[in-house]
Amino acid sequence: MTTNLTSENTKEVIRTIVAEIAETTEFQDTDPFNETLNIDSMMVIEIVVRIEKAFKISIPESYIPRFTDLNESVLVVQEIASGEK
């Protein structure tokens, strides 16, 4: 998958990944993954791996705790992708 890193496109790709793992599409951009979607640490790792594949980036382990909601996840991905170009 070739993915253009516009803010909206990035958000939609990540939203799709999170929705597949959480098995729901009923969440807001700021809903905490762990509280609202019952996403545990192993599921966050799965989200990160799928994001890495979708955007062809490598996410350092130190960034993983920042994957707390959709908006923050988009910011992290854009930050990493812009640094790798």
C-alpha positions as CSV (number, residue, x, y, z in Angstrom):
1,M,0.0,0.0,0.0
2,T,1.4,3.3,-1.0
3,T,0.2,5.9,1.4
4,N,0.3,9.7,1.0
5,L,0.9,11.3,4.4
6,T,-1.7,14.0,4.3
7,S,-3.3,14.6,7.7
8,E,-6.8,13.3,6.7
9,N,-5.4,10.3,4.8
10,T,-3.2,9.4,7.7
11,K,-6.0,9.6,10.1
12,E,-8.3,7.5,7.9
13,V,-5.7,4.7,7.5
14,I,-5.0,4.7,11.3
15,R,-8.7,4.8,12.1
16,T,-9.3,1.7,9.9
17,I,-6.4,-0.1,11.6
18,V,-7.7,0.7,15.1
19,A,-11.3,-0.1,14.1
20,E,-10.2,-3.6,12.9
21,I,-8.2,-4.3,16.0
22,A,-10.9,-2.9,18.4
23,E,-13.6,-4.5,16.4
24,T,-15.7,-1.3,16.4
25,T,-16.0,1.8,14.4
26,E,-17.8,3.7,17.2
27,F,-15.1,5.9,18.6
28,Q,-14.1,9.6,18.5
29,D,-10.7,10.9,17.5
30,T,-9.9,11.7,21.2
31,D,-11.3,8.6,22.8
32,P,-8.6,6.9,24.9
33,F,-7.7,3.5,23.3
34,N,-7.4,1.7,26.7
35,E,-10.5,3.2,28.4
36,T,-13.0,3.6,25.6
37,L,-12.0,0.8,23.2
38,N,-10.5,-1.7,25.7
39,I,-7.3,-1.8,23.7
40,D,-4.5,-3.4,25.8
41,S,-0.8,-3.1,25.4
42,M,-0.6,-6.1,23.1
43,M,-3.2,-4.6,20.8
44,V,-1.3,-1.3,20.7
45,I,1.7,-3.3,19.5
46,E,-0.4,-4.8,16.8
47,I,-1.6,-1.3,15.8
48,V,1.9,-0.1,15.7
49,V,3.1,-3.0,13.5
50,R,0.2,-2.4,11.1
51,I,0.9,1.3,10.9
52,E,4.6,0.6,10.2
53,K,3.6,-1.7,7.3
54,A,1.0,0.7,5.9
55,F,3.3,3.8,6.0
56,K,6.6,2.0,5.4
57,I,8.1,3.6,8.5
58,S,9.8,2.2,11.6
59,I,8.4,3.4,14.9
60,P,10.9,3.4,17.7
61,E,9.9,1.6,20.9
62,S,10.1,4.8,22.8
63,Y,7.1,6.2,20.8
64,I,4.8,3.4,21.6
65,P,3.4,4.9,24.8
66,R,2.2,7.9,22.8
67,F,-0.3,5.7,20.9
68,T,-3.1,6.7,23.3
69,D,-5.9,7.9,20.9
70,L,-6.4,8.5,17.2
71,N,-5.3,12.1,17.1
72,E,-2.0,11.4,19.0
73,S,-1.3,8.4,16.9
74,V,-1.6,10.5,13.7
75,L,0.8,13.1,15.2
76,V,3.3,10.4,16.0
77,V,3.2,8.9,12.5
78,Q,3.5,12.3,10.9
79,E,6.4,13.2,13.2
80,I,8.3,10.0,12.4
81,A,7.5,10.0,8.7
82,S,8.7,13.6,8.3
83,G,11.9,12.8,10.1
84,E,12.6,9.9,7.8
85,K,12.2,11.7,4.5
